[in-house]
Amino acid sequence: MFATIGHVLRLARAGFILAREGVFSGVDAAALPVEARPALWLAGLVARKDGGMARLAPAIARLGPSYVKLGQTLATRPDVVGVAVARELEALQDRMEPFPRETAVGVIEKAFGRPIGACFSELSEPVAAASIAQVHRAKVVEDDVEKPVAVKVLRPGIERRFRRDLGDMFFAARQAQRFSAEAKRLNAIGVVDTLARSVKIEMDFRLEAAAASEFAENTHGDDDFLVPKVDWDRCAREVMTLEWIEGVPLSDVEALRRSGADLPRLGRTLIQSFLRHAVRDGFFHADMHPGNLFLTPEGRLAAVDFGIMGRLGLKERRFLAEILYGFITRDYRRVAEVHFEAGYVPAHYSVADFAQAIRAVGEPIHSRRADEISMAKLLTLLFEITALFDMHTRIELVMLQKTMVVVEGVARSLDPRLDMWSTAEPVVRSWIEDNLGPRGKIADASESLAALARVAAKTPDMLARAGRIAEKLESMAEGGLALAPQTVQAIGRANAASHRLWRYGFAFACIIIIVLLLR
């Protein structure tokens, strides 16, 4: 009960701050449940005259780091908050006042159990500070060679704050899904769960380092893409050390021009790299805003900050590749069929009707340049269609979709005339040929034969074990169990009902064992 009161009071404070900034002023009361309309009316009473949706990002920033992270998560979920709100949330900058260098030194020394000088030959003042951690430039000496590194240090006390605020958010999501069918369809609890899992990974830098390491392995053969190397000897739960990346951030387009970079080529590299990671590897950077991307002096695209990563299984990758290729080739019937085959659209709907709806999305953007397409309108139409056909939200696909929009936006800033579809086509076609064409079918057949061979190799042993079990059961049925005298006395003291129950339970356990052995 006291926990519930705490949730309500803290959420009420958050609601008041948002209402005071006027961020609910544009909400249509008719679109809300009747129970929520009085709260919207009260929000209108306390709203500032100069407030509005443009105050959303500053209001969330006032609520603290947990809400900043929630806002950034919701920015990837325009299906939940709407495209207009998602675009406002994209303005959220995860920037906070840095904590003192001396505090960071204390965290590092505690994490490694040795003086700072034994870890780094040099540690700068913080060069960037966010809600969960801050980054320092440092130097290490290896084989008498001094190398620059980036050191990420966890903000002290942040875990307790996030635990409390996430508890409030889960409480709010549960209530929303309890009273709103739309919140249930959009999986409000799943949104908070995604945030919680993301924060859990972000707060354990060993996990982020592992993500960076896996990402680096996947992209090792990509000459145009770079992931910094992990310094595992200087990584702990609260500290992560990576290779320092020198380069021009993609957020500074003028500096890129001054460097002589081929901006249209860089835009194509960005799009194709992201698609390779998603479709080929099933593991992609899900926070590819321009501040996390750099152009190195060697002309390679480099990424940093691996706290938010996305994964796709083989089924989802096949789904994605066929959907993209269907849009590229304007085969909307196949796009619709893939949705039904994957189980994303309820079976009682018509494939032809869904194909017609997909055509409404695809035709207005086909063969158009990036500067001729409104991604906001496209997303709005897409989410209207998913609601019309009762499609339940797939978190991993929405994250992918939103990341793709962000990547496309960054590429557009580099080349306003970029054609998304022609740029994507070689990567998607190549993957489909390798995995869904004749070569893919041969590979699938080989895997199936290998699986059958493994089962066949185990069959004699399984049959032998089954025979031995059958012999033992037959022996027990004919001659009974050989029990120690103490066991006989204990059974004699038990009542008949318990005795029957024990026999039945033992027989049932024997059946379970046989089933498990024969699996």
N, C-alpha and C positions, 0 to 999 in steps of 0.2 A: 504493500500500500504506500509506504513512504517513498519507495522507488518511483511509483507511478506519479506521486505528487511532485517529486523532483523533476521527472520528465516533463510534466505539464507546465510547471513554472518556467523552466529554461526554454521550452519551445514557445511559450507565451511571450517571453522577452524577445526571442528571435523574431516572432511574428510582429511584435510592436515596432521593432527597429525597421523591418521591411515596410510595414504599413506607413510609418512616419516618413519614410523616404518616397512614398507615393508609388511604389512599384506595382501595387494592385489596381492602380487607377484605370488601366486599360482592360481589365478582366471583365468579360461579359457575364453578368449575373445569371442570365438565362441558361448559360452553359454549365452552371454549377448545380449540385444537388440542393434541394430546398434547405436542408440543415445548414449548409455552408453560407447561405446568403446573408444572414444577420452579421456574421463575422466580416463579410466583405463590406457591408454597410458601415460597421464600426471602423474598419480600416480607412474608409473614405473620410470619416470625421476627423481622424488624427493626422491625415496626410498633409504634408507641407504644400503650400501653394506652388512652389517652384519645383516640386518633386515630379517623378515620372519614371518610366521604364529605364531611362538613361541613368538613373541613380541606382540601378540594381547592383552593378559590380561594386561601387563604393560601399553600399549597405552590407553586402555579404562580407567584404573585407573587414568591416567593423565587428562582425560576429566572430572573427578569429580564424586560425589556420584550418580547423576541421571543416568549417563552412566554405572556406576558399576551395578546399579539395572537393567538397560536395559540388560546388558550383562548376568546377572544372570537369567533374564527372558528368554532370547534367548537360554541360556544353556538348558532350558526345552523344547525348540522347535527345535530339530534337523531336523524336516520336513521343517523348514523355512531356516535355515542357513547351513544345512548339518551336518552330524555326526562329521566330523573332526573339524569343527569350534566349534560345541557344546562342544566337549571334551576339546578344548583349553579354552573355556569360563568357564568351570567348575573349572579352576584354579583360577578364580577371587576370591579374599578374600575380603570380605566386612569389611575391617579394616582401620581405620583412626586414626589420632592423636587424643587423648582424649582432651576434653576441661576441663578447671580447675574445681576442686571440688567446689570452691566458686561460679562459674557460675551455677553449678548444684544445689547448695543450693538456689540460687536466683530463679531458675525455680520452685523448690519444694515449697518454701515459697509463691511465687506468686500463684501457683496452688491451695494451700490449705488455703491461707490467714492466716497463723499462723507461728510462728518461727519454725525452723528446729527441735529444741529440743522437741517441742510438737508433732512432727510427728514421729521422730526416736530417740532412745536413743543413737544411734551411726551410723555414715555414713562414709564408707571408701573412699579412693581414688578410681578412676575408675578401675575396674578389666577387662573391655572389652569395646572397642569403635568401633562403626560401622558408616555407613554413615548417618543414621537417628537418632540414639540414642546411649547412652552408659549405662553400667550397673555398679552399686555400690553394694557392700555387706553392709547390714545395720542390725540393731537390733531393735526390738520393744518389749515393755513390756505389757503383757496382763495377768491379774490375778496374778500379782507379779511374772510372769515367763518371762524371757528374751528369745526371739526366733530370730534366724537368718532369714533374708529375702533378696530377690534380688530386687533392685530398678532400674527400667529402666527410664531414663530421656531423653526427646526429645532434640535434638541438636538445639540451638537457630539459627533462621534465615533460617532453612533448607526448610521451606515450600515455601518461595518466590523463592528460587533457583529451586526447583522441578517444580513449576508452569511454570516457563520460559522454562526450558528444555523439559518438557512434551509437551508444545505448539510447540516447534521445531520438536519433534518426530512425533506428529500428522500431522503436515504439510508435513513432509517427507513421512509418510505412505499414506496420501491421494494422493500425487503425484505419488507414486509407483503404487497404485491401479488404478490410472487414466490411466497410460501408459503401465501397465504390466498385462496381463491376469493371469500369474502365481502368481503375488503378490496378485491379487484379490482372486484366489483360495485358497491361503495360509492365506488369511485374515490378511494382514499386519496391518490394522487399529485395528483389534481385538487384535493383539499382544500388541500394545501400550495401548489399552484400558485395557487389563489385567494388565499391569504394573501400569496404573493410578489408577485402583481400588485397587490393592494390596498396593500401596503407600498410598492411602487415608486411608485404614484401618491401615496400619503400623504407620501413623502419628497421629492417634487418639487412644491412648492406652486404652480407654474405650472399643473400638471395639475389640482390641486384647485380652483384659481381658475377654470379653464376649465369644470370640472364645475358650479361654483356659477353661472357666467355662463349656461351652457346651461339649467340648472334654472330660473334667474330668467326667461329668455326663454320657456320653456315655460309658466310659471305667471303670466306678466305680466297676463293677463286675469282671473285668479282673485282676486276682491275679498276673499276670506276667508283668503288664504294669502300669506305674505311671505318672500322670500329676500333676504338682504342684498346690496347692490351691491358689485361688485369694484372696488377702486382699482388699476387696471392700472399706473399710474405708480409705485406702491410695491409691486409684486410681483416677486419673483425666485425662483430655485430654492429658496432657504433662507428666504425671507420672504414672507408673504402678508398683505395689508391688505384688510379688509372694512369695510363700514358697521357701526357699533356698534348692536346691537339692545337697546333698553330693553324690559323686560317681566318678567313673572312666570314662572318655570320651571314646566312642568307637573308636575314632581316635588314641588312644594310645593302640595298640594291645599288646605290651610288658607288659605294666602295668596291663592289663587285665589278661595276663598269670600269672604274679607274684601274682595276687590276688587269684589265684586258680579257676578262672571262667571256666565253661564248655563252651568253645567257639563254638563248633558245636551246642549245645543246644541253645545258645544265638542267633546264626544265624537263627535257625528255629523259635525262638520266634519273632525275628524281622520281618521275612517274614509273619508269620501268624498274627501278630498283625496288620501290615499294611493292609492286606487283610480283616481282620475283620472290621477295621475302614472304608475301602472303600466300601465293599460289604454289610456288616451288617448295618452300621450306615449311609453311604452316606456322611460322613464328615471325611476328612483325613488330616493329616499333610503333606503339599506339599513341605517341605524343610527339609527332613530327612537325611541331610548329617551327617557324624559321629561326627562333633563338636556339634550338637544339641541333641545328644543321650548319655545317661549315664547308667552305671550299678551301681545300689545302693548297699550299704553294705548288704541289705536284699536279694539281687539277683534279683531285679526287673529292668526292662528296663524303663528308664525315658526319657521323651522328654521335651525340652524347646523351646522357641521362636515360637510363634504362629501367627506371622504376615502374613504368607502365608499359607492359608488353601484351600483345594479343596472340592467341593460339587458335589454329584451325585444324581439326582432324581431317583425315583423307576425305570423308564424306562431304564435309563443308567445303573443302578445296575443290572437289569435283563440281559441287553445286555452284560455287563462285565462278569457276572457269566456264562452265556451260552457260551460266547466266550472262556473263560478260560477252562471250562469243556470240550468244544469241542476239544480244543487243547490237553488237558490231555488224553481224550479218543480217540483221532485221528479221530473224526467225523467231517471232514472238510466240508462235505455237510451242516451239521447243522450250522457250523460257518458261512458259506456263506449265508445261509437262514436268519440267525439273522441279518446280515448286511443289507439285502434287506428289511426285516420286519421293521427294525428301520429307513429305509429311508436314510441310509448313502451311499448307492451305487445307482446311477441312474437306474431306472427300465428298461431302454432299453438294459442293459447289461445282459449277460447270467449268471444264478446262477451256472451252471456247470463250466463255464470258471473261475468265481471268486473262486469257490471251488478249482479248479486246482492251481490257483495262491496262495491261502492260504496254500495248501499242500506244495508248494515250500518253505514257511516260516516254517511250523511246522515240517516236516520230518527231516531236518538236526539237529534239537535241541532235538528231542524226546528221552527220556531216556539217555540224556547226562548229565554229571556232569557240575557244573558251570565252572570249569577250562577247560572244553572242548568246551565251547560255546563262540564265539565272539559276544558280544552284539552289537558292532559297525557294524559288517557285517549284523547281524539280523535286526537292525534298518534301515540300508541302503536299504536292500531288501524290508522291509515293506513299507517304504516311496515311493520306486519306484512303488510298486503295487498300493498304494493309488493314485498316480499320473496317472498311466496307466488306472485306472477305474474312473477317474474324481471325486474322493471322496473329498468333501469339508471338510476343517479342522474343527473339533469339539474341541474347546479350552479345555473344561473340560476333555475330553478323552486324549488329548495329554499331559496335565499336569499330569494326572493319570499315563499314560504310562511312561513318563519320570521319575516320582517319583518312579515308580516300578523298573525302571532300576537302579536308585541311590540306592534304598533299597537293590536290588539284589547285587549291587557292594559292599555295606557295609557288607552284609552277606557273600559274597565271601571272603572278607578280614579276616573274622572270621573263615570260613571253606571253603577252596578251593574246597572241594569235595562235597559241598552241591548240592542236586538235587532240583532245583526250583519247578519242577512239582509235585513230590511226596510230597514236603513240603506244597504246596498250596492245594493239592487235598482234605484233610479233611475239610478245611474251606469252600471251594467252594461247595463241595458236600453237606455239612450240610445246607448251605444257600439255595441251589437249592431244597433240600428235603422240607425245611420249607416254601419256597415261590413259587416254581414252581411245586411241587409234589402234592399229594392228600391233604396234610394239607394246602398248599397254595391255592389250588382251593376252599377248604371249606372256608378259610378266605376271599377270593375274593367274593364268593357267599354270605357270611354273610354281607360283606360291601355293596354289591349291594342291598340285601334285606333291609338293614338298610336305604339306600338312598331312596328306593321305599317307605318305611314306612314313612319317613320324608315328601316326596312329597304327599303321600296319606293323611297324617294328615293335611296338609295345603290346600288340595283340596276343602273342604267345604267352608272355608273362602274365597279362591280365587273365587269360583263360586258365592258366595254371593256378593263379591265386584263387580264382573263383572255384576251381575244382577242389582245392584244399579246404576252402571254407565250407563247401557243400558236404565234404566228407566229415568235417568236424561237427556240423549241425546234425548230420545223420547219426553220428556216434552219440551225440548228446541226446537225441531223440530216443535211441534204442537203450542206452545204458545209464542215462542220467548223468548228473554232474558229480564229480568227486570233490567233496567238501571236507575241510578240516573239522575236527570235533568241536572246536569253539564256534564255528559257523553253524553247525547243526544245532547246538544248544541255543544260539541266538535266534535261529529260525523257529525253534520250538517254543520260545517265549513270545513270539509274535502272534497276533491274532490271525484268523483265517482270511479276513478281508485284506489285511495288509499283505499276507502271503500271496494272494491271488494278484493283487496290484503289482507286487514285485515281479512275479513271473511274467505278467503281461508287459511290464516296462522293460524287462531284460530281453524278451523276445523282440520288442519293438526296436531296442538298441541294436540287436544283432542284425535286423533288417536294414537299419540305417548304415551300419558298418559295411554290409555287403554292397549296398548301393554306392557308397563312397568309393569302395575299392574297384568297382566296375566302371566308374566314370572315365 
